[in-house]
Amino acid sequence: MGREGTRYIGRVTRRYWVETLGCPKNQVDSDKLVGTLLADGLTEARQPGEADLVVVNTCAFIDAARRESIETVLALSSTTKPGARLVVTGCMAERYGDELAEALPEVDLVAGFGVPVSLTAKPAKTPLLDLLNLPRPPARAPWAYVKVAEGCDRVCGFCAIPSFRGPQRSRSIASIQAEVDELGVVEVVLVAQDLASYGKDTGARSIVPLVHAVAKQVPRVRLLYLYPSDLSDALVDAIEGTGVHYFDLSLQHVSRPLLRRMRRWGDGARFLDRIEDLRRRMPDVALRSNFIVGYPGETEEDHDQLLEFVRAAKLDWCGMFAFSPEAGTYAVGLDAPVAPELIAERLAELNELQDSVTTTRRAALVGDTVEVLVDRSGVGRSHREAPEIDGIIRVPASLPVGSFATVTITAAAGPDLEADTAESAETADVTAEVA
């Protein structure tokens, strides 16, 4: 998706392109950078090969993400027009700056999170942009991610993010509300590296007031990435009150010994108790989580516990990820590594099981009446589907984009659903009778 450009010394760049990889938080960073560039009167290129400036916002969370980032940079370098500038920013640039610049002579500039105001000058000689608090342009969709904090204070054994994103730094509620107003959306998706810990670094100690504040601005507020240890009753009450009964719980595993090796809280029994409580309070609740497969020391018994949990929890959505050793993390020094072949086998088994669970849960919705937000022509989402990561609901193309509509689920196809409005169903009945 193309986004940006910048002003050079001595001349003006007319067209720009930004390629964003990784998580929603990276997309917010790109949007903030775009806002700055557009404020200078720059225009967006129709494709990378027409841009005077190409920016790649990279991801470095796991090895697969790093490979994708490098492949994207190389692919774009082969399509840039003569004289165009190629800039790499984001997590890889921050974590491997000098090494990346040396390995990629095709790149004109490698810039970390403090992106230089001039993307053609050396960062050391250029004022830096604070992406977290930059304004951004209005959203192009009826929904938008809003990053409420940067960094993380946790010490999870597998994660290198705190080493290059730094400690948690929360924004003020007022600045977040101002951004929401500027976006012009009807659904806000709050994101951060450690979302439920929002405000703890400022003395606020709770994200609940923020949820209440944003819920007064838009019809839908959704929260992504909640640590289970921070899922307080007050936070559950706040989410329940928004009407978006959706919980994305970062569980990572269910074996208590393995979770301690991960430097994480909890176990399968506690997680199941919490899930059952959520379903008791909100029968229409949707649940998402993610799990790491093959963390050092993971035994067959640990794997069996995870399989049993997936069967029992019946999560609507779930991501399974192979363990990736990250330099500088606690996990790198652990003994009992799991063979890659065994990781692949366990991953396949878990994915097959979860796909079956998701398919069953989606099929059970056929016949239900739900409210959808129409994201684009013919595509909507209820409270059960987060944008970009979950399934969709196919709706009549006559429904206006950005509107809410009440529809009835008529069919399921894996993670996706099909739906009709009452009016569409009546029209179909009349047509059938005439025929």
N, C-alpha and C positions, 0 to 999 in steps of 0.2 A: 504494500500500500504506500503510495507516494505521499510525501508530506512537506519537505522543507527546502531551504536554500540559505544563502548568507551574503553579506556584502564584503567584497574583496577590497583591498587597499588599491585605490587608483581606478577601479572600475566596479560595475555592479553586476552580480550574478542575477540572471533573469529566471532561471529555472532550477528546481531542486527535487530530490527524491530521498526519502528515508525508508529504510527496510528495518522492521522491528522483529526481533526474535525473542523467544522466551515467554515469561509470565506476564500477566496483566500489569504488574508494577512497571515493567519495562515499557509497555505501551503508554502508560501515563507519562513517563519520562520523555518519550518521543513527542507526545502531544505538547508537553511544556516547551520543549525545544522548538517545535513548529510554531507555537504561539509567538515566541521571540522573533523568529525569522519572518513570519508573516507581518509582524508589526513594522518591519522595515520595508514593506511593500513588495516582497518577493512573491513569486508565483510557483505553482506546483507543476512539475513535468508530467506528461502523460505516461511516460515510461522511463526506466533508468537511462537508456541510451540517449535520451534527449536532454538529460540534466547536466547543468554546469557543476553541480555539487551533489555527490551521492554520499549519504551517511548510513552506516550500518550500526544499529544498536544491538549489541551482542549479548548472549547468555553464556554463563560459565558454571551453571549449577552442577551439572554432571558431565561426564565425558561425551555422551551422545550430543548434548547441547553445544559443547565446544566444537565438536566436529562439524555440526551443522553451521555454526557461525563461520568457521574457516571456509567451508565450502561455499557459503553464500558470498563472502568477501571475494573469493577467487572468481566466482561466476560473474559477479557484478563488475569486477575489474576488467573482464574480457569484453564487456559491452559498453563501457564508458566511452564517450566521444573524445577526440583529441582535445587536450587542454582542460578537461574536467578534473575536479578534485575528488578524491575518494578518502573519506574520513571514517575511522572505526571508533566507536564509543561503547559505553555500557560495561557490563561486568567483566568481560574478557580484557577490555582495555584497562580497567582499573586494576585487575589482578595480575595481568601479565604484560603491562605496558611496554617496557623496553624490549623484553623478549619477543613480543608480538610485532613490534616495529621492525626488529631485525629479521624476523622470519618472513615478513610480508613486505618486500620492497615495492610491491604494487601500490601500497597505501601511502597517501601523502601525509596523513596525520593520525596518530593514535592518541585519543583524549579520554581521560577517565570521567568520573561523575561530575567533577567541576568542569563542565564543558566550557572551553574558551569562547568569549564573545565573538572573536574572529576565528573561524575555523580554518583560516589559512596561516595564522601566526602560531608560533611555538607557545604552548600553554604557560611556560614559565614567564613569558613576557606579556601575557594577556590577562585582563581581568576575567574572573570565572563567574559562571552563572550558577546560582543556587536553584537547581531544578525543582526541589521540593516545594518552594514557595513562589515559583513563577506562575504568571497567569497562563491560560491556555485558550485556544479558540473554541467556539461553540461545537458541541458534539455533532457528528454526522448521522448518528443513529439516535433512537429515542431513549437510549440508555448510555451510561458511561461509567468507567472505573474512576474512583477517586482515591488517591493514595493519602492516607491520614498520618503516616509516620514513616520514617526512614530508619534503617538499621535494626539491630536485634541484640538483646542482652543475654540471650540464652547460650548454653554451651553444649548443644546437641553434638554427639560424637561424630556424626557423619557430615555435618554442615560447615562449610567454609564461609558462608555469607557474612557473619560478624567480622571476619578478618578483613574484608574489603568494603563492606557497607557501613561498618562502624557500629557504635552503640546506638540504642534507640533514641530517636529524636522526634517527638510528637509535635504536630502542628496545633495551632489554637483552633477552637471550635469556630470562632468568628471567621478565620481565614478559609476553613473548609466550607462553611456556609456560603461565603462569597463566591467560591469556585463553583459550587453547585448551582447558584443563581446564574452564573455566566454560561454554564453548559447548556441550559435550556432543555433538560431531559425530564422524563417522567419516572425513570428508574435509575437509582444510584447504587453502584456496587462498591462498598468500602473495602479497601485492600491495604495491607501492610505486611512486612515480614513476620510480625507478631501482633496481629490485629487486636486480640483481646487484652493485650498489655498497653494499649493506647492510653496515654496520659500518666502512666506511672513515673515517667521521668520528669514530669512537671508538677507532681504533687496532686494531680487530679484523681489518680488511683483507679479510675473506672472509665470504660468506654460508654457506659449506659447514657450519660447526659448527651453525648454526641449522637447516639442512635435516636434519642428522643428529638433532638434538634433537627436532624436531617429529615426525620419522618414527618415533620411539620412542613417541609418544603416540597417534597415529592411524594407521589402515591406509593412508590415502592422503594424500600431500602433493603439491600441484601448484603450479608457479611460473608467474606471468604477467608479461610485459613484461621480457624479458632483452635487454640491448644485446649485439650480437654480439661486440664487442671484449672484453667481460668474460666470455665463455663459455669459461672455462678448462677444462683437462682434469680438474682436481679437481672442478669444479662438475658437469661432465658425468658423472663417476663417481658423484657424490652423487645426482644425479637418476636415473641408471640403477639405483642401489641401492634407491631407493624403490619401484621397480616401476611407477611412473607415467611411462612413457616418452613425455612430452609436452613439446615445446619451443615456447614463444611468443617468437619472435625479432623484435625491433623493427628492421627493415631499412630501411624508408622509400623506398629506391630502389636501383638497381644500377649506374647510370652513375657512374663514378668522378669525373669533373669536377663533375657535379651534386651528388653527395654532399659534395664539398668545399665547394660553395656552401651546402650545408645545414649545414656545420660538423659533418659526420658522418664516421665511419670506414668503410673497406671498399670493396668493389666486387663485381660479380656473380660473378666467378671465385672470389674468396675465399669468398663465401657458398655457392656450389655445392659447393666442396671441403668445407666444414664440414657441409653437409647430407648429402653422400655419406658422410662419416665417421660421422655419427650413424646413418645407415641401415645402415651396415656393422656397427656395434657393436650396434644395437638394431633388428632387422628389422621389429619391430612399432611403431616410433616414429611418433608423430603430430606434424605440424609446422604451426604457424600463423605468419603474419606480417601486416604491413600496409604499404601504400605510399601515398605522396603523389603525386598527379597534378597537373601544371600548376605546379610550383614555378618561380619566375622563372628564365628561361634554359633551361628544358627544351625540347630540340629534337626533331625527328622521329626523329633517330638515337637520342637518349636513350629516347624512347618505344618504339622498335623493340627496343632492348636489354631493356627491361622486359618487353615481350611475349615475347621469346625466353626470358628467365629464367623467367617464369611457366610456359611450356611445358616447360622442362627441369627445373625444380625440383619440379614436381608436388606443391605444398603441399596438405595436406589442407584447410586453412582459410586464408582470406585476406581482409582488409578493404582496400578501395580508397577513398581519400578525396580530394576536390578540395582543392587548396591554398586556405587561408584566410589572408589577410594580417592579422596581429595587431599592433596598435599597440605600439610599443616594441621590436619584434623586429628582428633583423638583416635579415631577408628583406624588410621593408617598404621599405628603401632600395635594393634591388637593381634593376638595369635588366632589360630584356627580359621584361616580363610576358607571360604566355600568355593569349590571348583566352578569355573564358568559354565561348564556343561550341566552341572547340577542346578545352578541358578536358573539357567534357561529352562530346564525341565520343570522346576518348581513354579517359575513364572507362567509357563504355558498352562499348567494345571490350575493355578489360581485365576488366570484370565478366563479360561473356559468356564469355570464355576461361576465367576462373577457375571460373565455375559449371560449365562442362563438365569441368574437371579434378576438381573436388570430386565431381561426380556419378559420374564414372568410378571414382574411388578408393573411393567408398562402395559402389558396385555390386560391386567386386572383393572385398568382405568377405562377400558372401553365401556361406553354407556354413561360415564360420568359427565356432568356439566361443570365447566371450569371457566375462569376468566383469564383471557390471554392478552398480552401486550403484543401488538403487531410490530415486529422488528423491521421487516421489509415485505414487499409484496408476496403474499401467499405463505408467509412464515411467521409464527407467533410462539410465545412462551408463556406458560403459567408460572406460578410461584415455584413449581417443582424443577424448573430448568434454569440454571445459570447460563448467561450468554457465553457462547464460544466453547464451553467445555462439556455441556450436557446435550441431550437430544433436543429435538425441536418438535413443534406441532404445526403440521401443514393445514392452513386455513384458507377459506375462499379469497381469491385475489381481489375481490371487491371491497374487502375491509381496508380502511385507510391506514397507511403506515403511521405509527405513533399513537394509534387509538387503542383503547381497551374494548374488548368484545367478549360476550358470553357465548361459548360454543359447546357442543356436545362431541365427545370423543367417539369416533365411529370405527376406527381400526388402529392396529399397532403393527409396526414393522421394526423389530429389534428395539433400538433406543428411541425411535421416532414414532410420532402419533399422527393420525389424520383426524380432522374435526370439521364439523359443519355448524353453521348458525341455524336457528329455528327457521328463519326465512328461506335459507338455501334448501333445507330439508322439505319444506312445504312446496317449494318450486319443483323439486325433484319428484315429489309425489304426484303433483298435478300433471307433470310431463309424462310420467309413467301411465297415468290413467288415460290421458289423451291417446297415447301410443297404443 
